[in-house]
Amino acid sequence: MNLVYMGLIEFPQEFVINGEVLGKEYVTQIGDTNVLIRMPVLDSDSGRKLEILKSPIQSFEFNIDWGYVVHTKTKDSFVKAAVLIFKGDENSAQALYTAFPNWLYRFMTIVRASSHDLTKEYVVESLQHDSDGKTDKYTGLLLYRLVGSKMTYECNADKVITAYLGDSLIYNTGISDLEMKDIMKYAGSTHAISQGFFLLSEAAIAYQRGDNTSCVILSSMALEEGILERINKHRKENNIKATKTGPLGKKFKILSEYGIDIPIEDYKSRIVEFRNDVIHLANKVTESDARRYWKDCQLIMKEYTYPMVTE
């Protein structure tokens, strides 16, 4: 017998979405189960000066922080939680619990690499959820079974509370509806996350923990993967024999020789020379340097449509 299950997903790190994503449903696959993930909506009745988000389903409210609006006009928002919905039996629910940590890891990896800016976060402490004395390990998902209008709690957890430092952030635009559809698709894919996107995500993590030098080095490694992908694509389309591409500077030279546009004009100083001075001269990297460098590398990778997952 198939039952309706609803789950509360609390993301381990908040991320910025475009206002058009609020309240939208996205299809993804967790293990062998197809699920819907519904984003939170604007809480117009909160009475607070800071606009906040709430559960997209009125009967599925929790006393948690769903997120908040960072742009009043566009409604770009920091999202901290979402609702998961699927139909299945108890076995499929247990299988989803087992598969969820891997899905969440893939989702957050792709989100970090796809976000339009970097954020800083740190874990404050671990607290215990109180529910019938159960002590199952928290994975970021609290699952409920719906029978009529009654919700039955499926699993308890240790909850990690995360606080964020975002006062210095400049918000351009959050993850768009189209981008979120791709993220959900690839988070549920069986294909491995592309090396370049993985490295870009790791660079974001390095920035979060204050390691600005590693952020630059990892970003440059990610960019090399992105450029190599573009070079190989050009060679395949034009039947050019593959040869070694060499270091980052040589890769940019090959792009120029092939007539491939480089979206950053002063890439030699902003990317190649800056990275070389960090590696070979041990130049100090400030937080703004690391953030700017990461965004430059991501811009080029997106321009070259670097794949999120391997095919």
C-alpha positions, 0 to 999 in steps of 0.5 A, spaced: 500 500 500 502 506 497 502 512 503 503 519 502 510 521 506 512 528 507 519 530 509 522 536 512 529 538 509 534 542 513 539 544 509 546 544 512 548 551 509 543 556 507 543 558 499 540 564 495 535 563 490 531 567 486 524 570 488 521 566 482 523 559 486 519 561 492 514 556 492 516 552 486 516 544 486 522 540 483 523 533 481 529 529 483 531 522 485 533 520 492 536 513 491 530 509 487 525 514 489 522 519 485 520 525 490 518 532 489 521 538 493 517 544 494 521 550 496 518 555 502 514 561 501 514 568 503 511 569 510 506 575 509 503 575 515 509 575 520 509 582 522 517 582 522 521 588 519 525 583 516 521 579 511 521 571 512 519 565 509 515 559 511 513 552 510 509 552 503 504 547 506 500 550 511 498 543 515 506 542 515 508 548 519 515 547 524 518 552 529 524 553 525 527 558 521 525 557 513 529 563 511 529 570 509 528 575 504 535 579 502 532 583 496 525 586 497 524 588 490 526 581 487 525 577 493 531 573 492 532 569 499 536 565 503 533 558 504 534 554 510 529 548 509 524 545 504 519 540 504 519 533 501 513 529 498 513 522 495 508 516 495 511 509 497 511 504 503 515 503 509 520 499 505 521 505 500 521 510 506 527 506 509 530 506 503 530 513 502 532 515 509 538 510 507 540 514 500 538 521 503 545 523 505 548 521 499 543 526 495 544 531 500 551 531 499 551 531 491 545 537 492 549 541 496 556 540 492 552 542 486 549 548 489 555 551 492 559 551 485 552 554 482 551 559 487 552 566 484 556 568 491 560 565 496 557 565 504 561 564 510 558 559 515 560 555 522 557 550 526 555 552 533 553 546 537 549 540 536 542 539 540 537 533 541 530 533 537 525 531 542 520 526 540 518 520 544 525 519 546 528 516 539 535 518 538 536 516 531 542 519 527 540 526 524 541 526 516 538 533 515 531 529 513 525 528 518 520 524 515 512 524 517 507 519 514 500 522 512 494 517 514 488 522 513 489 528 516 494 525 521 502 526 521 506 520 524 513 521 526 518 516 522 524 518 525 528 522 530 535 526 530 540 530 533 540 536 530 546 541 528 544 548 528 548 552 523 549 560 524 551 564 518 556 570 517 553 574 511 553 582 513 558 583 508 555 579 502 553 583 496 547 579 493 546 580 485 541 574 483 540 568 487 539 561 483 534 561 478 528 557 477 532 553 471 538 553 475 534 549 480 531 544 476 538 542 473 541 542 480 535 537 482 536 533 476 543 532 477 543 531 485 538 525 483 543 523 478 547 516 478 553 520 474 559 522 478 559 530 479 564 533 474 571 534 477 571 541 476 564 542 479 567 538 485 573 543 486 569 549 485 565 547 491 571 545 495 574 552 493 567 555 496 568 550 503 575 553 503 573 560 503 567 558 508 573 556 513 577 562 512 582 559 508 583 564 502 589 561 499 586 554 498 580 557 495 584 561 490 588 554 488 582 550 488 578 555 484 584 555 479 584 547 478 577 547 477 578 552 472 583 548 468 578 543 468 573 547 465 578 550 460 580 543 458 573 541 457 572 547 452 578 545 448 577 538 447 570 540 445 573 544 440 578 539 437 572 534 437 568 539 433 573 540 428 577 534 428 583 536 431 588 531 434 589 532 441 595 534 444 597 536 451 595 543 453 600 544 459 599 549 465 593 554 466 597 560 462 598 555 456 591 553 456 588 560 455 593 561 449 590 555 446 583 558 447 586 564 443 589 560 438 582 557 437 579 563 436 574 561 443 572 568 446 575 569 453 569 572 457 574 576 462 579 581 458 584 582 463 585 574 465 592 574 465 593 579 471 586 577 474 587 569 473 594 567 471 599 571 474 595 572 480 594 565 481 602 564 480 604 569 485 600 566 490 603 559 489 610 561 487 611 567 491 606 565 497 603 572 496 597 573 501 590 572 499 585 577 502 577 575 503 575 579 497 581 577 493 579 569 494 571 571 493 573 575 486 577 569 484 572 564 485 567 568 481 571 569 475 573 562 475 566 560 475 564 565 470 568 562 465 566 555 467 559 557 466 560 561 459 563 554 457 557 550 459 562 546 463 557 540 465 555 538 472 556 531 472 560 526 467 556 523 462 
